[in-house]
Amino acid sequence: MKAVVAYRGGDDTPEALELGATLRRTTGAELVVVAVLPPGSEPGTERVDLEYRQWLDSVADQAHRDAVEALSPGNPDGLEFRRIASSSVADGLVRVAEEAGVDLLVLGSARAATQGSFLAGSVSSRLLHSSPVPILLAPQGYGGDPHATFGSLTCAYAGTDRSREALAAACSLVKRYNGHLRVATFVPRANTMYPPEVGLDAEDMVAAQWAEQAVELHEDALEFCKNHGITDVETVVARGRGWAGALTAIPWSPDDVLVLGSSRLGQLARVFLGSTATKILRHTPVPTLVVPAGTYTWSD
């Protein structure tokens, strides 16, 4: 397995480096830290060109030092670091991701996110609608434990083809490190509109019916996991007021990872985060793995 960690210092939060380290400890993944920077000015006699190139060099050097300190302290040669020139950070990362052998991108949150949550910035927003490989997202404040590894993978499941594809990817990944798999269906209760035209209990009835259907879906999910070699699977119907309530209904541990599938509206073999997944991502307190549409397998 090979993962690209996006980090260029500055506005990029160091949580992506921390999450990359956890991924490597858990799966033995090979890490490549990539700093996408604007193309430098062509060599010339104008002093501003020289200063601009020197500034780009200093940004790349600082990102390299940060990456070595986080992932390979005392051994700069033990970490692959690449500087990519592109006018678009997202395009530069996609270019690297499309290389053979790259399994996923690791990204951090926008700095404006609150502690423990993920907020998509301009780069991650674009990649969440175009990446050709899965994206692993680090919430704000992630990290700090130098021995952390992944525990449970929790796959959001709605019985759709795309959620089955995400579940297949989760089964394959959890087998790589003998982890625990949990299948979760989220049932958010909508707020009651006033004045209620269909009664005060209408939203409760809708949520209860969806919860009953979720239990039936889980029987299919358990059979699906069994066919993919995983028999020890926990299922949970997470009910709560709104998406925030549904997400907090699960007893998350710091080492958990949520797995989401792409929207049916996206292109095949591309990540496309739909409206429901966007709401889930907004309230998820643990790292999230978003799997593109189409069958996905992890390289050795």
TALIN-V304068 format. One record per run of one state. SS is the DSSP state (A for helix, B for strand, O for the rest). FROM is the first residue (numbers start at 1). TO is the last residue. If there is no record, write none. Layout:
ss | from | to
SS | FROM | TO
SS | FROM | TO
This chain:
ss | from | to
O | 1 | 1
B | 2 | 6
O | 7 | 14
A | 15 | 27
O | 28 | 29
B | 30 | 37
O | 38 | 46
A | 47 | 71
O | 72 | 75
A | 76 | 78
O | 79 | 79
B | 80 | 85
O | 86 | 88
A | 89 | 97
O | 98 | 103
B | 104 | 107
O | 108 | 121
A | 122 | 127
O | 128 | 133
B | 134 | 137
O | 138 | 151
B | 152 | 156
O | 157 | 160
A | 161 | 177
O | 178 | 179
B | 180 | 189
O | 190 | 201
A | 202 | 227
O | 228 | 232
B | 233 | 241
A | 242 | 248
O | 249 | 256
B | 257 | 261
O | 262 | 274
A | 275 | 282
O | 283 | 286
B | 287 | 291
O | 292 | 300
